[in-house]
Amino acid sequence: MGILTRIWKGNFVYQEPICFSEDAEGHIAGGQLLYQPEHILSVTSFDSSVFYEEGTDYIREDSRLILTEHSRIPILSRDIYCKPFTGVPETAWVRLPDGKHYMEVVSDVYRWQILVTYTHKTVWDSFSPVDSSSLLPQSMQKLQNGGDFHLVFYGDSITAGWEASGCNESAIDMVTLEDYHVTLWHAPYQPAWAELVSNAIRKVILSKRIGLLEAPPYNGAWKMQKNWYVPAIRIL
């Protein structure tokens, strides 16, 4: 079980990230988990270097964690993520309803995140993806038998891997439309989502002894929109 564990299956959640922040009235918001925990196995800092203790750093209330008075868990103060709006177009899209402030995209927000690993008994009752491999018979045949295989990830900054702790991606600046390289390297060194998926496919294929998969870096010839990640997977 790990980072790619399907959240709609089973009763185990691995390192769900949550963040506590200060609202406009100075109250502490955050701490909501996806499920109501049955057993909390660990609550750690973003890099797993600090283990937080129930009763000392937090208490449980249904599906929420609530900070204790002397908790060691960090709180994201409002002055860090809420800035005065000065009319700069690049910040207009995250302007707050009062029109006087905007929501700063904090590049190191991970420093205020904690990771919660737990078990639960809640039944998932929302959308669940279904196996659609039958719609891609040629692709599935290539994965099984070998051949050139291109896996395209198309989307926004999450798809491009921004803020992933092991990000090593190329993207297109939304303002200048120029190519640029995004690199982050800090604990826990998690690759971008596209790379995680590619690596998972690599493990499945190698376990079937089909061959080597190569994932070259971004190919600028593929760019059509703001963010592309195009690893070309070759099965030899």
Phi and psi restraints in degrees (value plus and minus 20) as a CYANA .aco file:
   2 GLY   PHI    -181.0  -141.0
   2 GLY   PSI    -174.4  -134.4
   3 ILE   PHI     -85.5   -45.5
   3 ILE   PSI     -44.0    -4.0
   4 LEU   PHI    -116.9   -76.9
   4 LEU   PSI      -7.3    32.7
   5 THR   PHI     -80.2   -40.2
   5 THR   PSI     111.0   151.0
   6 ARG   PHI     -89.8   -49.8
   6 ARG   PSI     103.8   143.8
   7 ILE   PHI     -89.7   -49.7
   7 ILE   PSI     -37.9     2.1
   8 TRP   PHI    -113.8   -73.8
   8 TRP   PSI     -18.8    21.2
   9 LYS   PHI    -140.2  -100.2
   9 LYS   PSI     127.0   167.0
  10 GLY   PHI      54.9    94.9
  10 GLY   PSI    -188.9  -148.9
  11 ASN   PHI    -149.8  -109.8
  11 ASN   PSI       7.4    47.4
  12 PHE   PHI    -146.7  -106.7
  12 PHE   PSI     108.5   148.5
  13 VAL   PHI    -138.7   -98.7
  13 VAL   PSI     105.1   145.1
  14 TYR   PHI    -125.3   -85.3
  14 TYR   PSI      96.4   136.4
  15 GLN   PHI      31.0    71.0
  15 GLN   PSI      34.0    74.0
  16 GLU   PHI     -88.8   -48.8
  16 GLU   PSI     104.2   144.2
  17 PRO   PHI    -105.0   -65.0
  17 PRO   PSI     114.3   154.3
  18 ILE   PHI    -155.2  -115.2
  18 ILE   PSI     140.9   180.9
  19 CYS   PHI    -160.5  -120.5
  19 CYS   PSI     117.9   157.9
  20 PHE   PHI    -121.5   -81.5
  20 PHE   PSI     112.2   152.2
  21 SER   PHI    -157.2  -117.2
  21 SER   PSI     143.9   183.9
  22 GLU   PHI    -117.5   -77.5
  22 GLU   PSI     109.2   149.2
  23 ASP   PHI    -110.2   -70.2
  23 ASP   PSI    -194.8  -154.8
  24 ALA   PHI     -83.7   -43.7
  24 ALA   PSI     -46.8    -6.8
  25 GLU   PHI    -111.9   -71.9
  25 GLU   PSI     -18.5    21.5
  26 GLY   PHI      67.2   107.2
  26 GLY   PSI     -14.6    25.4
  27 HIS   PHI    -101.6   -61.6
  27 HIS   PSI     135.2   175.2
  28 ILE   PHI    -112.4   -72.4
  28 ILE   PSI     101.5   141.5
  29 ALA   PHI    -128.6   -88.6
  29 ALA   PSI     140.8   180.8
  30 GLY   PHI      88.6   128.6
  30 GLY   PSI    -196.1  -156.1
  31 GLY   PHI      75.0   115.0
  31 GLY   PSI     -18.2    21.8
  32 GLN   PHI     -99.0   -59.0
  32 GLN   PSI     110.2   150.2
  33 LEU   PHI    -121.2   -81.2
  33 LEU   PSI     139.9   179.9
  34 LEU   PHI     -85.3   -45.3
  34 LEU   PSI     -61.6   -21.6
  35 TYR   PHI    -141.5  -101.5
  35 TYR   PSI     144.2   184.2
  36 GLN   PHI    -103.5   -63.5
  36 GLN   PSI      97.7   137.7
  37 PRO   PHI     -86.9   -46.9
  37 PRO   PSI     123.0   163.0
  38 GLU   PHI    -111.1   -71.1
  38 GLU   PSI     -70.3   -30.3
  39 HIS   PHI    -153.8  -113.8
  39 HIS   PSI     106.0   146.0
  40 ILE   PHI    -108.9   -68.9
  40 ILE   PSI      99.7   139.7
  41 LEU   PHI    -107.7   -67.7
  41 LEU   PSI     -54.3   -14.3
  42 SER   PHI    -184.4  -144.4
  42 SER   PSI     127.7   167.7
  43 VAL   PHI    -152.0  -112.0
  43 VAL   PSI      96.9   136.9
  44 THR   PHI    -150.1  -110.1
  44 THR   PSI     149.5   189.5
  45 SER   PHI     -90.3   -50.3
  45 SER   PSI     152.3   192.3
  46 PHE   PHI     -78.6   -38.6
  46 PHE   PSI     -50.6   -10.6
  47 ASP   PHI    -123.0   -83.0
  47 ASP   PSI     -11.2    28.8
  48 SER   PHI      44.3    84.3
  48 SER   PSI      -2.3    37.7
  49 SER   PHI    -105.1   -65.1
  49 SER   PSI     -38.5     1.5
  50 VAL   PHI    -143.6  -103.6
  50 VAL   PSI     109.8   149.8
  51 PHE   PHI    -124.9   -84.9
  51 PHE   PSI     103.5   143.5
  52 TYR   PHI    -114.6   -74.6
  52 TYR   PSI     127.3   167.3
  53 GLU   PHI    -131.6   -91.6
  53 GLU   PSI     116.4   156.4
  54 GLU   PHI     -87.8   -47.8
  54 GLU   PSI     116.1   156.1
  55 GLY   PHI      71.6   111.6
  55 GLY   PSI     -50.6   -10.6
  56 THR   PHI    -116.9   -76.9
  56 THR   PSI     -67.4   -27.4
  57 ASP   PHI    -125.6   -85.6
  57 ASP   PSI     -44.3    -4.3
  58 TYR   PHI    -177.6  -137.6
  58 TYR   PSI     141.4   181.4
  59 ILE   PHI    -147.6  -107.6
  59 ILE   PSI     140.5   180.5
  60 ARG   PHI    -120.1   -80.1
  60 ARG   PSI     119.6   159.6
  61 GLU   PHI    -159.8  -119.8
  61 GLU   PSI      77.5   117.5
  62 ASP   PHI      38.5    78.5
  62 ASP   PSI    -136.6   -96.6
  63 SER   PHI    -121.2   -81.2
  63 SER   PSI       0.2    40.2
  64 ARG   PHI    -139.8   -99.8
  64 ARG   PSI     129.6   169.6
  65 LEU   PHI    -122.7   -82.7
  65 LEU   PSI     114.6   154.6
  66 ILE   PHI    -139.6   -99.6
  66 ILE   PSI     113.5   153.5
  67 LEU   PHI     -92.5   -52.5
  67 LEU   PSI     122.9   162.9
  68 THR   PHI    -102.5   -62.5
  68 THR   PSI     150.7   190.7
  69 GLU   PHI     -80.8   -40.8
  69 GLU   PSI     -58.0   -18.0
  70 HIS   PHI    -132.7   -92.7
  70 HIS   PSI      13.5    53.5
  71 SER   PHI     -83.2   -43.2
  71 SER   PSI     125.7   165.7
  72 ARG   PHI    -108.8   -68.8
  72 ARG   PSI     -26.4    13.6
  73 ILE   PHI     -89.6   -49.6
  73 ILE   PSI     111.3   151.3
  74 PRO   PHI     -91.0   -51.0
  74 PRO   PSI     132.2   172.2
  75 ILE   PHI    -141.6  -101.6
  75 ILE   PSI     108.9   148.9
  76 LEU   PHI     -99.4   -59.4
  76 LEU   PSI      88.1   128.1
  77 SER   PHI     -92.8   -52.8
  77 SER   PSI     132.0   172.0
  78 ARG   PHI     -84.0   -44.0
  78 ARG   PSI     -52.8   -12.8
  79 ASP   PHI     -89.0   -49.0
  79 ASP   PSI     -33.0     7.0
  80 ILE   PHI    -102.0   -62.0
  80 ILE   PSI     -60.6   -20.6
  81 TYR   PHI    -125.6   -85.6
  81 TYR   PSI     -27.7    12.3
  82 CYS   PHI    -136.1   -96.1
  82 CYS   PSI      94.8   134.8
  83 LYS   PHI    -141.4  -101.4
  83 LYS   PSI     134.0   174.0
  84 PRO   PHI     -84.6   -44.6
  84 PRO   PSI     115.7   155.7
  85 PHE   PHI    -103.9   -63.9
  85 PHE   PSI     103.8   143.8
  86 THR   PHI    -131.4   -91.4
  86 THR   PSI     -11.0    29.0
  87 GLY   PHI      74.1   114.1
  87 GLY   PSI     -18.5    21.5
  88 VAL   PHI     -86.5   -46.5
  88 VAL   PSI     103.6   143.6
  89 PRO   PHI     -77.0   -37.0
  89 PRO   PSI     -55.3   -15.3
  90 GLU   PHI     -84.9   -44.9
  90 GLU   PSI     -38.1     1.9
  91 THR   PHI    -125.8   -85.8
  91 THR   PSI     -21.5    18.5
  92 ALA   PHI     -85.4   -45.4
  92 ALA   PSI     -53.3   -13.3
  93 TRP   PHI     -91.6   -51.6
  93 TRP   PSI     -34.1     5.9
  94 VAL   PHI    -135.4   -95.4
  94 VAL   PSI       2.7    42.7
  95 ARG   PHI     -89.4   -49.4
  95 ARG   PSI     120.4   160.4
  96 LEU   PHI    -100.7   -60.7
  96 LEU   PSI     142.7   182.7
  97 PRO   PHI     -76.3   -36.3
  97 PRO   PSI     -47.6    -7.6
  98 ASP   PHI     -92.3   -52.3
  98 ASP   PSI     -31.7     8.3
  99 GLY   PHI      55.6    95.6
  99 GLY   PSI     -26.1    13.9
 100 LYS   PHI    -124.1   -84.1
 100 LYS   PSI     -31.4     8.6
 101 HIS   PHI    -154.9  -114.9
 101 HIS   PSI     142.9   182.9
 102 TYR   PHI    -156.7  -116.7
 102 TYR   PSI     140.7   180.7
 103 MET   PHI    -109.2   -69.2
 103 MET   PSI      90.9   130.9
 104 GLU   PHI     -90.2   -50.2
 104 GLU   PSI     113.3   153.3
 105 VAL   PHI    -102.3   -62.3
 105 VAL   PSI      79.5   119.5
 106 VAL   PHI    -100.9   -60.9
 106 VAL   PSI      91.9   131.9
 107 SER   PHI     -86.5   -46.5
 107 SER   PSI     -47.5    -7.5
 108 ASP   PHI    -129.1   -89.1
 108 ASP   PSI      15.5    55.5
 109 VAL   PHI     -81.3   -41.3
 109 VAL   PSI     -41.4    -1.4
 110 TYR   PHI     -77.4   -37.4
 110 TYR   PSI     -46.0    -6.0
 111 ARG   PHI     -84.6   -44.6
 111 ARG   PSI     -39.7     0.3
 112 TRP   PHI    -121.1   -81.1
 112 TRP   PSI     -20.4    19.6
 113 GLN   PHI    -107.9   -67.9
 113 GLN   PSI     127.9   167.9
 114 ILE   PHI    -140.9  -100.9
 114 ILE   PSI     139.1   179.1
 115 LEU   PHI    -136.6   -96.6
 115 LEU   PSI     106.8   146.8
 116 VAL   PHI    -137.0   -97.0
 116 VAL   PSI     102.9   142.9
 117 THR   PHI    -132.2   -92.2
 117 THR   PSI     108.2   148.2
 118 TYR   PHI    -178.1  -138.1
 118 TYR   PSI     147.9   187.9
 119 THR   PHI    -130.4   -90.4
 119 THR   PSI     140.3   180.3
 120 HIS   PHI    -172.9  -132.9
 120 HIS   PSI     149.5   189.5
 121 LYS   PHI    -140.2  -100.2
 121 LYS   PSI      -8.4    31.6
 122 THR   PHI     -94.1   -54.1
 122 THR   PSI     118.0   158.0
 123 VAL   PHI    -112.1   -72.1
 123 VAL   PSI     106.7   146.7
 124 TRP   PHI     -88.9   -48.9
 124 TRP   PSI     102.5   142.5
 125 ASP   PHI    -142.0  -102.0
 125 ASP   PSI       0.1    40.1
 126 SER   PHI    -128.3   -88.3
 126 SER   PSI    -184.2  -144.2
 127 PHE   PHI     -81.3   -41.3
 127 PHE   PSI     116.7   156.7
 128 SER   PHI    -148.4  -108.4
 128 SER   PSI     103.6   143.6
 129 PRO   PHI     -81.3   -41.3
 129 PRO   PSI     127.3   167.3
 130 VAL   PHI    -132.5   -92.5
 130 VAL   PSI     138.6   178.6
 131 ASP   PHI     -88.1   -48.1
 131 ASP   PSI      94.2   134.2
 132 SER   PHI    -134.1   -94.1
 132 SER   PSI       1.3    41.3
 133 SER   PHI     -81.4   -41.4
 133 SER   PSI     -45.1    -5.1
 134 SER   PHI     -86.4   -46.4
 134 SER   PSI     -38.5     1.5
 135 LEU   PHI    -100.6   -60.6
 135 LEU   PSI     -30.0    10.0
 136 LEU   PHI    -145.1  -105.1
 136 LEU   PSI      41.4    81.4
 137 PRO   PHI     -82.3   -42.3
 137 PRO   PSI     -58.0   -18.0
 138 GLN   PHI     -88.8   -48.8
 138 GLN   PSI     -60.9   -20.9
 139 SER   PHI     -83.6   -43.6
 139 SER   PSI     -64.4   -24.4
 140 MET   PHI     -84.5   -44.5
 140 MET   PSI     -55.7   -15.7
 141 GLN   PHI     -86.0   -46.0
 141 GLN   PSI     -59.0   -19.0
 142 LYS   PHI     -85.6   -45.6
 142 LYS   PSI     -59.8   -19.8
 143 LEU   PHI     -85.2   -45.2
 143 LEU   PSI     -53.8   -13.8
 144 GLN   PHI    -100.0   -60.0
 144 GLN   PSI     -60.3   -20.3
 145 ASN   PHI    -125.3   -85.3
 145 ASN   PSI     -34.4     5.6
 146 GLY   PHI      80.9   120.9
 146 GLY   PSI     138.2   178.2
 147 GLY   PHI     115.8   155.8
 147 GLY   PSI     148.3   188.3
 148 ASP   PHI     -86.1   -46.1
 148 ASP   PSI     116.0   156.0
 149 PHE   PHI    -161.9  -121.9
 149 PHE   PSI     101.7   141.7
 150 HIS   PHI    -129.2   -89.2
 150 HIS   PSI     103.8   143.8
 151 LEU   PHI    -131.0   -91.0
 151 LEU   PSI      96.5   136.5
 152 VAL   PHI    -127.5   -87.5
 152 VAL   PSI     109.8   149.8
 153 PHE   PHI    -131.1   -91.1
 153 PHE   PSI     101.1   141.1
 154 TYR   PHI    -145.2  -105.2
 154 TYR   PSI     109.4   149.4
 155 GLY   PHI     153.9   193.9
 155 GLY   PSI    -163.1  -123.1
 156 ASP   PHI    -128.2   -88.2
 156 ASP   PSI    -174.0  -134.0
 157 SER   PHI     -84.7   -44.7
 157 SER   PSI     -50.5   -10.5
 158 ILE   PHI     -84.6   -44.6
 158 ILE   PSI     -63.5   -23.5
 159 THR   PHI     -83.2   -43.2
 159 THR   PSI     -58.8   -18.8
 160 ALA   PHI     -91.9   -51.9
 160 ALA   PSI     -36.5     3.5
 161 GLY   PHI      74.4   114.4
 161 GLY   PSI      -8.7    31.3
 162 TRP   PHI     -80.2   -40.2
 162 TRP   PSI     117.6   157.6
 163 GLU   PHI      54.1    94.1
 163 GLU   PSI     -21.9    18.1
 164 ALA   PHI     -86.9   -46.9
 164 ALA   PSI     116.4   156.4
 165 SER   PHI     -87.9   -47.9
 165 SER   PSI     -36.7     3.3
 166 GLY   PHI    -138.5   -98.5
 166 GLY   PSI      15.2    55.2
 167 CYS   PHI     -88.0   -48.0
 167 CYS   PSI     113.2   153.2
 168 ASN   PHI    -168.9  -128.9
 168 ASN   PSI      52.4    92.4
 169 GLU   PHI    -148.7  -108.7
 169 GLU   PSI     144.4   184.4
 170 SER   PHI    -134.2   -94.2
 170 SER   PSI     125.4   165.4
 171 ALA   PHI    -168.1  -128.1
 171 ALA   PSI    -193.7  -153.7
 172 ILE   PHI    -140.7  -100.7
 172 ILE   PSI     108.4   148.4
 173 ASP   PHI     -83.9   -43.9
 173 ASP   PSI     106.7   146.7
 174 MET   PHI     -90.2   -50.2
 174 MET   PSI     -37.4     2.6
 175 VAL   PHI    -114.7   -74.7
 175 VAL   PSI     -69.5   -29.5
 176 THR   PHI    -112.7   -72.7
 176 THR   PSI     -35.5     4.5
 177 LEU   PHI      42.2    82.2
 177 LEU   PSI       0.5    40.5
 178 GLU   PHI    -112.3   -72.3
 178 GLU   PSI     130.2   170.2
 179 ASP   PHI     -91.9   -51.9
 179 ASP   PSI     122.7   162.7
 180 TYR   PHI    -172.5  -132.5
 180 TYR   PSI     139.6   179.6
 181 HIS   PHI    -123.0   -83.0
 181 HIS   PSI     110.6   150.6
 182 VAL   PHI    -130.4   -90.4
 182 VAL   PSI      99.9   139.9
 183 THR   PHI    -151.1  -111.1
 183 THR   PSI     107.1   147.1
 184 LEU   PHI    -150.9  -110.9
 184 LEU   PSI     120.2   160.2
 185 TRP   PHI    -168.9  -128.9
 185 TRP   PSI      73.6   113.6
 186 HIS   PHI    -173.8  -133.8
 186 HIS   PSI     142.7   182.7
 187 ALA   PHI     -78.0   -38.0
 187 ALA   PSI     120.4   160.4
 188 PRO   PHI    -112.3   -72.3
 188 PRO   PSI      -2.8    37.2
 189 TYR   PHI      41.3    81.3
 189 TYR   PSI      22.7    62.7
 190 GLN   PHI    -102.7   -62.7
 190 GLN   PSI     106.7   146.7
 191 PRO   PHI     -86.2   -46.2
 191 PRO   PSI     147.3   187.3
 192 ALA   PHI     -82.1   -42.1
 192 ALA   PSI     137.8   177.8
 193 TRP   PHI     -77.4   -37.4
 193 TRP   PSI     -62.2   -22.2
 194 ALA   PHI     -80.6   -40.6
 194 ALA   PSI     -58.6   -18.6
 195 GLU   PHI     -91.4   -51.4
 195 GLU   PSI     -56.3   -16.3
 196 LEU   PHI     -80.0   -40.0
 196 LEU   PSI     -64.6   -24.6
 197 VAL   PHI     -85.7   -45.7
 197 VAL   PSI     -63.3   -23.3
 198 SER   PHI     -80.9   -40.9
 198 SER   PSI     -61.6   -21.6
 199 ASN   PHI     -85.8   -45.8
 199 ASN   PSI     -55.8   -15.8
 200 ALA   PHI     -85.3   -45.3
 200 ALA   PSI     -60.7   -20.7
 201 ILE   PHI     -84.3   -44.3
 201 ILE   PSI     -60.1   -20.1
 202 ARG   PHI     -76.7   -36.7
 202 ARG   PSI     -64.8   -24.8
 203 LYS   PHI     -85.3   -45.3
 203 LYS   PSI     -59.6   -19.6
 204 VAL   PHI     -85.5   -45.5
 204 VAL   PSI     -65.4   -25.4
 205 ILE   PHI     -86.4   -46.4
 205 ILE   PSI     -64.1   -24.1
 206 LEU   PHI     -84.8   -44.8
 206 LEU   PSI     -52.9   -12.9
 207 SER   PHI     -86.7   -46.7
 207 SER   PSI     -41.7    -1.7
 208 LYS   PHI    -114.2   -74.2
 208 LYS   PSI     -14.1    25.9
 209 ARG   PHI      38.4    78.4
 209 ARG   PSI      16.5    56.5
 210 ILE   PHI    -104.3   -64.3
 210 ILE   PSI     -50.4   -10.4
 211 GLY   PHI     125.4   165.4
 211 GLY   PSI    -185.5  -145.5
 212 LEU   PHI    -111.2   -71.2
 212 LEU   PSI     118.0   158.0
 213 LEU   PHI    -131.2   -91.2
 213 LEU   PSI     111.4   151.4
 214 GLU   PHI    -130.2   -90.2
 214 GLU   PSI     116.0   156.0
 215 ALA   PHI    -144.6  -104.6
 215 ALA   PSI      64.4   104.4
 216 PRO   PHI     -84.1   -44.1
 216 PRO   PSI     142.9   182.9
 217 PRO   PHI     -90.4   -50.4
 217 PRO   PSI     157.9   197.9
 218 TYR   PHI     -70.1   -30.1
 218 TYR   PSI     116.5   156.5
 219 ASN   PHI    -130.1   -90.1
 219 ASN   PSI      90.5   130.5
 220 GLY   PHI     -78.9   -38.9
 220 GLY   PSI     -42.1    -2.1
 221 ALA   PHI     -87.3   -47.3
 221 ALA   PSI     -36.3     3.7
 222 TRP   PHI    -107.9   -67.9
 222 TRP   PSI     -31.1     8.9
 223 LYS   PHI     -87.0   -47.0
 223 LYS   PSI     112.9   152.9
 224 MET   PHI    -156.6  -116.6
 224 MET   PSI     -46.5    -6.5
 225 GLN   PHI    -149.7  -109.7
 225 GLN   PSI    -186.0  -146.0
 226 LYS   PHI     -90.7   -50.7
 226 LYS   PSI     -55.8   -15.8
 227 ASN   PHI    -154.1  -114.1
 227 ASN   PSI     101.6   141.6
 228 TRP   PHI    -151.4  -111.4
 228 TRP   PSI     124.3   164.3
 229 TYR   PHI    -153.5  -113.5
 229 TYR   PSI      94.8   134.8
 230 VAL   PHI    -146.6  -106.6
 230 VAL   PSI      63.2   103.2
 231 PRO   PHI    -101.2   -61.2
 231 PRO   PSI     110.9   150.9
 232 ALA   PHI    -114.7   -74.7
 232 ALA   PSI      93.9   133.9
 233 ILE   PHI    -115.4   -75.4
 233 ILE   PSI     100.9   140.9
 234 ARG   PHI    -133.6   -93.6
 234 ARG   PSI     104.3   144.3
 235 ILE   PHI    -121.7   -81.7
 235 ILE   PSI      99.1   139.1
